[in-house]
Amino acid sequence: METLNNNKTKTYFILGVSFLAVGLLSLASNLGFWMPFWVFNWSTIILGIGLLLGYRKDFKAGAWMILVFIGGLNFLQNILAVSLTPHMFALFCVGLGIYLLVKPGKRRNCFDKKPHHGAE
């Protein structure tokens, strides 16, 4: 029960800080202060939601990776002013390959000497 309340408190804290930051940035923009164009861009919002979901799930596999991939690529396109659209499939395959190589978990590799006999 203690852990559940602690997780709920942490979630409300993160949401509160997020809404406070968005509200203050929006207010500053409305008052005429200069804001970078990417602050309220949809790709930044998708990237932020993906990172928040990843943080809540300890960055284990899930939907957060798709959100970070899509938001991150579009964010880079906006910042670098380069079109990455023709390279999306290749970048996705490279990212998936890297993830599959370094993902956490118990796996055997080809150099293990012990034979693998079903479930351990």
N, C-alpha and C positions, 0 to 999 in steps of 0.2 A: 504494500500500500504506500509506503514511504517513497519507493522508486517511482510509482505512478504519479504521485503528487509533484515530485521533483521534476519529472519529464514534462508535466503539464505547465509547471511554473517556467521552465526553460523555454518551452514553446511560446507561451504568452509573452515572455520577455523579448524573444527574437522578433515576434510579430509586432510588438509594441514599438521596438526600436526601428523596425523597417518602415512602419507607417509614419512614425515621427520623422524619419529621414526624408521620405517621399513628400510628406506635407511641407516640411521646411524648404526643400528644394523647389517645390512648386510655388510656394509663397515668394521665395526669392526671385524666381523667374517672372512671376506676375508683377513684382515690384520694379522690374527693370534691370535686375542684376544679370550679368552675363552668365550664361550656362552653356557648356559644350553641347553640341547638337545630339550627341549620343546618350545623354543622361535620360531622356524620356523616350528613347527609341524602343520599338517593340522587341528588337533583338537583345537589348540590354535587360529588359524585363524578363524575357524567356531565359536568358543566361542566369539571372539572379534567382529565379524560381528553381531552375535546375540545380544550382549550387546549394540552395536552401534545402531542397529535397535530398540531395546527396549528403549533406551534413547531418540531416535527421536520420538517415539510414547508414551512417558511418561509411559512406562512399562505397557501399557494396552495390552489386549489379542491380539495375532497375531502370525505371523510366527517366531518372535524372540524367543519365548519360546521353539519351537522345536529345533532351532539352538543352544540355550544355553543348552538344555537338552542333545542333542547328543554330542556337543563339550565338555560340562562339564564332562559327564561320561567317554568319551575317554581320556580327560585330566587327570582325577583322576586315570584311569587305568594306564596311563603312569607314573604318579608321584608315586603312591602307589605300582606299580608292582603287582597288584591284578587283576584278571579277574572278571569283573562285568557283563559279557555277560549273564550268566545264570540267573541273577537277573534283567535284563533290564525290563521285563514286569511288575514285581512286583514294581520296583522303579518308572516306569511310572505311574502305577495305584495310588501309594501313592502320587506322585507329583500332579497328576490330582485331586485327592481327596482333598489335601490341598488347591490347587488353588480354587476349587469350594467352599470350606468352607470360604475362606478369601477374595475372589474377591470383588472388590468394586462394588457398585450398590445398588439400592433400592430393598430390598427384605423383605418379611414378614417372620417371624419365627412362630413356633407353640405356642409361648407364647403371641402373640399379642391378645388383647381382642377385637379389632374391626373386624367385619366380612369383608371379602374381596369381593367386588362387582365389578368385571371386572376391566377396566382401571381406574386409578385414575387421 
